[in-house]
Amino acid sequence: MIDQSSEKYRSAAPEHVATDLISELLMGMRLFGLHYSRVQMAPPFGVRFGDDVARAQFHFVARGPVYLRCVSGGQCVLQTGDAVLLPRGVGHELLSSPDITADNIENFVAAPICNRFDAITACDPKQGVDDSVLFFSGCMEFDLGCMSPLIGMMPEIMQVGTLLERNPEILPILEAMAREVCSERAGYGAIVTRLADVVSASIIRGWVECGCGDATGWVEALRDPRLGRVIGALHRDPGRNWTVESMASEMGTSRSVFAERFLAVTGITPLRYVADFRMRLATQWISRDRMPVDTVAERLGYGSAAAFSRAFKRVTGTSPGGVRRA
């Protein structure tokens, strides 16, 4: 699935308890497609993505091959039928050969197909269709809800790869994408974008089921049956009056043992984790859901909007109003 040459992603799934907890938290995962493009180009070509906005990026190659190169140096070859997800949207390029200079995707002429979907064609009319490369790209925004810390732990490049070994049902979806992208039948834009969302979500789930690679800290805490129980309870009820004592009680141990164990595994104190988690939720509710500050304060257990606003600014460095305006 990810870095197919590495065996570390083929490891067995984590303990049953941890898997159940992660599955429960992943129920809140949502994926928003921001913009999609059908791109047909004749070699030589180079297209650059991710210069302006660090969003997740999905690519599917209907007719390849295409070379993917990240600004960090990571690279891979995408053959016909391959799909790849860059969860943090790092700057990267799709090239007809490794030595090509790339141009920003925004500089190509795009013909609108439907809402949030366009087509880019850069081919010599004298060349045959079979000589061109055809791929589908989507700029996406992830909302993993309670699982937001996972995004920072994901690999830079996530390929379908061995996902097909664990989930062969994904193959017909990829084949359907290829047919839709190549045929351009009526309504193909809407269909392909939905299929891209499914494949992207499947890549994330497959990574989680394989044990989240070598991610440590927060994931290790979820794998610890007792610590995982605390984090699960906290995520299910963020507005509860959480104290070190009440969290230690969930774990079934003393305050000192719990606090020491939590800090050793996650790298932060329990109360700092609670504050950070609440403010991540608050930021989503205010900026995305346009929820009133009074409602956010009540849901997160603050006695007043003023108390919540002070806590929010202390943790995030900005006010709730500033987040809403941004």
C-alpha positions, 0 to 999 in steps of 0.5 A: 500500500505505502512504500511497497518495497518496505515490509514494515507496512505489512505488519499485523494489525494492532491489538483487538481493543486498539483496533476497535477503538481506532475503528470507532474514532474513524467513524467520524472521518469525513472527506471534502473534495475541493477541486478536481481535474481531468488532465491529458498531456503528451510527453514531454510534460511536467505539472507542479501541485501544492505551491499555494495550499497544503491540502491533501492531493489524490492522483489516479493514472488512467493511462501512464506511466507518470513519475511523481516527485516531491520537493522533499525528495520522495518519488515513485512511478505511477503506472496505468491504474495506480492511485496515490494520496498525499495526505498533507498536500506537500509540494510535488510534481507529476512528470513524463520523465524524471528530468523534466522541469514542471510548470504550476497546474494553475498556469494551464488552460482549464475548461470547466466541466461541472462544479469544482471539476475541469479538464486540462488538455495539452496535446499536439493534435498530430499525435495520437490519443495513445501517445498521451498520458491521462490522469485524474487529480483531486484536491481534498480536505480531510476532517478526521474528527477525533483522529486528526492527530493521525494526519501528521503521522501519515507517510508523505506518499500513500499508494494503493499498492498492497491495499489491493491485497487486503481489499480486492474490492477496490480494484473494480472501483479503480477500473470504473474510474479508468473507464469514466475518465477515458470515456467522458460519458455524460456525468462522468465528473460527478461519478469520478469524484465520488469514486476518488473519495472512496479510494482515498478513504480506503487508503487511510483505513488500510494504513490504520488496519496495517498498524499505522506504519511506524507512527508512535506517541498518540497511536502507541497510546491507543494501542495501550489497552488502558491508556486507549480506554482513557483517550476513547472516553475523552474523545467521546465526552470532551465536555466532561470536567476532566482532571488528572484524577478522573482520567487516572480513574478511567485507567484504573491506576493512581494519579502519579502512575497515570500522569507519568505513563501518559507523558512518557507515551504521548510526549505531553501532559494529560491536561495539555492533551485535553486542552489541545483536543478541545481547541481542535474541535472548537476550531472545526466547529467555529470555522467549518460548521459556523457554530456560535461561540456560546454553543461551542463553550457549552459543548466543551464544558466551559462555564461561559463564552468568556472563559472559553475564549480565554482558553482558546486564545491561550492554546491557539494564539488567536481568538475564536472571532479571528478563526471565524473571520479567517 
